[in-house]
Amino acid sequence: TMINTASTTLLYLTIAMSLMVGTPNHLFSQTTPRQQPGAEVSFYAPDQHDLYDGRWILSGSKLHMVGTLNDPPGWDHMDNDASDVHPVDGSVEIDVNEIENTGSFVARMEIPEGSLIIEIDRFHEFSECQDGGIVASLFEHGTDSGCGDANWPKTFIFLAGWGFGRATLNGDTLYEEYQIHFMITQGIRDRETLVAHYPLEDKQSPAGAVNPATQQLDFYIRSPENDSRNHPTRQVFDHFFGMEVTWK
């Protein structure tokens, strides 16, 4: 059964979660990827549920590419102001087992240079919070989430994966053994303008600069080699996002 994003979010919050709201005793005092100071809502981790099978099947659409494959050094492939963001045809299919850290991630897109396919070959844990390479229900990014870098705002992660993979362009090998990361997040980019309001001026809350009324898919493939002229500082950092996520 395919469930749209809004319905899934509502179900996730009202059925799958046990809520604790409002009183000081329920406010976390320490930061971990699953406990954030000042948070007024707590819920059970997936593996606390007797019926959790670990399998996540999702797809992403309304895809966009940040920059191009051939931008000269000095590029900004985060592009929070969305000045160099381009819609691309295609879809992303995710079918993973979060318990076993196995499964597939495949993105098929038509970009100006041709047919681009990005695929994870094996999942890999680069840091402890990644829990074997696939993880569900944690906070990532920002400056104080306890997991991930600060290139994105702090956001609740419904599902994320890390690993090594490859890309082909028009059937020819483009990249091999590059690092790939995908994540299903709260709304980092505005649903109309695609702007990411990060860093957020005059921020009033310890919560991340995201809109929890929306969801998105964000993913990249990057080289192991660095280049300090670029943002992020990699020789290759091909960055994409999808503004629609379907749970199956």
C-alpha positions as CSV (number, residue, x, y, z in Angstrom):
1,T,0.0,0.0,0.0
2,M,1.3,3.4,-0.9
3,I,0.9,6.1,1.7
4,N,1.3,9.8,0.9
5,T,3.8,11.9,2.9
6,A,1.3,13.9,4.9
7,S,-0.7,10.9,6.0
8,T,2.4,9.0,6.9
9,T,3.7,11.8,9.0
10,L,0.4,12.0,10.9
11,L,0.3,8.3,11.4
12,Y,3.9,8.3,12.5
13,L,3.2,10.9,15.2
14,T,-0.2,9.7,16.4
15,I,0.0,6.0,16.3
16,A,3.6,4.8,16.2
17,M,4.8,7.3,18.9
18,S,4.1,7.5,22.6
19,L,4.0,11.2,23.3
20,M,5.0,13.1,26.4
21,V,4.3,16.8,26.2
22,G,4.8,19.9,28.3
23,T,6.1,19.2,31.7
24,P,9.7,19.9,32.8
25,N,10.2,16.2,33.8
26,H,9.9,15.3,30.2
27,L,12.5,17.7,28.8
28,F,15.8,16.1,28.0
29,S,18.9,17.6,29.6
30,Q,21.6,16.0,27.5
31,T,22.3,15.8,23.8
32,T,22.4,12.5,22.0
33,P,21.2,11.8,18.4
34,R,18.0,10.6,20.0
35,Q,17.6,13.0,22.9
36,Q,17.6,16.7,22.3
37,P,17.6,19.3,25.2
38,G,14.3,21.2,25.4
39,A,12.4,18.7,23.3
40,E,8.8,18.5,24.4
41,V,8.0,15.2,22.5
42,S,9.5,11.8,23.2
43,F,8.7,8.5,21.4
44,Y,9.8,4.9,21.3
45,A,12.7,3.9,19.0
46,P,11.8,1.6,16.2
47,D,13.5,-1.4,17.8
48,Q,11.4,-1.0,20.9
49,H,8.4,-2.1,19.0
50,D,7.5,-5.8,19.0
51,L,6.3,-5.7,15.4
52,Y,9.2,-3.7,13.9
53,D,10.5,-5.7,11.0
54,G,13.2,-3.2,10.0
55,R,12.2,-3.0,6.3
56,W,11.7,0.4,4.8
57,I,10.4,0.8,1.2
58,L,10.3,4.3,-0.1
59,S,10.6,6.3,-3.3
60,G,11.6,9.9,-4.0
61,S,10.3,12.2,-6.7
62,K,10.2,15.8,-7.8
63,L,14.0,15.6,-7.9
64,H,16.4,18.5,-8.1
65,M,20.2,18.7,-8.8
66,V,22.4,21.4,-7.2
67,G,24.8,22.7,-9.8
68,T,26.1,20.5,-12.6
69,L,28.6,17.7,-13.0
70,N,31.1,20.1,-14.7
71,D,31.1,23.2,-12.5
72,P,34.6,24.7,-12.2
73,P,36.3,24.6,-8.7
74,G,34.9,27.1,-6.3
75,W,31.3,25.8,-6.5
76,D,28.7,25.7,-3.8
77,H,26.8,22.5,-4.0
78,M,24.8,23.1,-0.8
79,D,23.3,26.3,-2.4
80,N,20.9,27.1,0.4
81,D,19.6,30.1,-1.5
82,A,18.6,27.8,-4.4
83,S,20.2,30.0,-7.0
84,D,21.7,27.1,-8.9
85,V,19.1,24.4,-8.3
86,H,17.6,22.6,-11.4
87,P,14.7,20.1,-11.6
88,V,15.6,16.8,-13.1
89,D,13.4,13.9,-14.3
90,G,13.7,10.6,-12.5
91,S,13.1,8.8,-9.3
92,V,14.8,7.2,-6.3
93,E,13.9,3.8,-5.1
94,I,14.9,2.7,-1.5
95,D,14.4,-0.8,-0.2
96,V,16.5,-1.5,2.9
97,N,16.5,-3.5,6.1
98,E,17.6,-1.2,8.9
99,I,18.2,-4.0,11.4
100,E,20.4,-6.0,9.0
101,N,22.0,-2.9,7.3
102,T,21.2,-4.4,3.9
103,G,19.2,-3.5,0.8
104,S,19.3,-1.1,-2.1
105,F,19.4,2.6,-3.0
106,V,19.1,3.5,-6.7
107,A,18.6,6.9,-8.2
108,R,17.9,7.1,-11.9
109,M,17.8,10.6,-13.3
110,E,17.9,12.5,-16.6
111,I,20.3,15.4,-16.3
112,P,21.6,17.8,-19.0
113,E,24.6,15.5,-19.5
114,G,22.5,12.4,-20.0
115,S,21.2,9.4,-18.0
116,L,22.7,9.3,-14.6
117,I,22.4,6.3,-12.2
118,I,23.7,6.4,-8.7
119,E,23.6,3.2,-6.6
120,I,24.9,2.1,-3.2
121,D,26.9,-1.1,-3.5
122,R,27.4,-1.7,0.3
123,F,26.4,0.1,3.4
124,H,29.1,1.3,5.8
125,E,29.2,3.0,9.2
126,F,31.5,6.0,9.1
127,S,30.7,7.1,12.6
128,E,29.0,5.5,15.6
129,C,25.7,7.3,15.3
130,Q,25.2,5.6,11.8
131,D,24.6,2.3,13.5
132,G,26.1,0.0,10.9
133,G,25.2,2.1,7.9
134,I,21.4,2.4,8.0
135,V,19.6,4.0,10.9
136,A,16.0,5.2,11.6
137,S,14.7,7.8,14.0
138,L,17.5,10.1,15.1
139,F,18.6,13.7,14.9
140,E,21.4,14.6,12.5
141,H,23.3,17.7,11.3
142,G,23.2,21.2,12.6
143,T,25.8,22.3,15.3
144,D,24.3,20.4,18.2
145,S,22.5,17.2,17.1
146,G,25.2,14.9,18.2
147,C,25.5,13.3,14.7
148,G,26.7,14.6,11.3
149,D,28.2,17.8,10.0
150,A,26.8,21.3,10.0
151,N,26.2,21.6,6.2
152,W,22.5,21.0,6.8
153,P,20.3,22.2,9.7
154,K,19.5,19.9,12.5
155,T,16.6,17.7,11.5
156,F,14.8,14.6,12.6
157,I,15.8,11.7,10.3
158,F,13.1,9.2,9.5
159,L,15.6,7.0,7.7
160,A,19.2,7.4,6.6
161,G,21.9,5.4,4.9
162,W,25.6,5.7,4.3
163,G,27.9,3.6,2.2
164,F,30.1,3.2,-0.9
165,G,28.8,3.1,-4.4
166,R,29.0,4.0,-8.0
167,A,27.6,6.2,-10.7
168,T,27.2,5.7,-14.4
169,L,26.5,8.3,-17.1
170,N,24.9,7.1,-20.3
171,G,26.0,3.6,-19.4
172,D,29.6,4.4,-18.8
173,T,31.3,4.4,-15.4
174,L,31.5,7.9,-13.9
175,Y,32.5,7.1,-10.3
176,E,33.5,4.0,-8.4
177,E,33.9,3.5,-4.7
178,Y,32.6,6.9,-3.9
179,Q,30.8,7.7,-0.7
180,I,27.0,8.0,-0.8
181,H,24.6,9.3,1.8
182,F,20.8,9.5,1.7
183,M,18.3,10.7,4.3
184,I,14.6,11.2,4.7
185,T,14.3,14.4,6.6
186,Q,11.9,17.1,7.8
187,G,11.4,19.9,5.3
188,I,14.8,21.5,4.9
189,R,13.9,23.5,1.8
190,D,10.8,25.7,1.3
191,R,8.2,23.8,-0.7
192,E,7.7,26.7,-3.1
193,T,11.1,28.6,-3.3
194,L,13.4,25.6,-2.5
195,V,15.4,28.0,-0.3
196,A,16.9,26.4,2.9
197,H,16.7,29.1,5.6
198,Y,19.9,28.0,7.2
199,P,21.5,29.5,9.2
200,L,18.2,31.0,10.4
201,E,18.5,34.6,11.7
202,D,17.0,35.4,15.1
203,K,16.4,31.7,15.7
204,Q,14.2,31.3,18.8
205,S,14.1,27.6,19.4
206,P,16.7,24.8,20.0
207,A,14.8,22.9,17.3
208,G,16.4,22.8,13.8
209,A,15.7,25.3,11.0
210,V,13.2,23.0,9.3
211,N,9.5,22.8,8.6
212,P,8.1,19.6,10.2
213,A,5.0,19.9,8.1
214,T,6.9,18.7,5.1
215,Q,9.4,15.9,4.3
216,Q,12.1,15.5,1.7
217,L,14.8,13.2,0.4
218,D,18.4,14.4,0.3
219,F,21.3,12.5,-1.1
220,Y,24.8,13.0,-2.5
221,I,27.7,11.1,-4.0
222,R,31.1,12.4,-3.2
223,S,34.8,11.7,-3.9
224,P,37.2,10.6,-1.1
225,E,39.6,13.4,-2.3
226,N,39.2,16.9,-0.8
227,D,39.4,20.3,-2.4
228,S,39.2,23.3,-0.1
229,R,38.0,25.6,-2.8
230,N,34.6,24.0,-2.9
231,H,31.6,23.8,-0.6
232,P,31.5,21.1,0.7
233,T,35.3,20.6,0.5
234,R,35.4,17.7,-1.9
235,Q,36.7,17.3,-5.4
236,V,33.3,15.9,-6.3
237,F,30.1,16.4,-4.4
238,D,27.1,15.8,-6.6
239,H,24.1,16.8,-4.5
240,F,20.4,16.1,-5.1
241,F,17.1,16.3,-3.3
242,G,13.5,15.2,-3.8
243,M,10.6,17.2,-2.6
244,E,8.1,14.3,-2.6
245,V,8.6,11.1,-0.6
246,T,6.3,8.1,-0.9
247,W,6.2,5.3,1.8
248,K,5.2,1.9,0.6
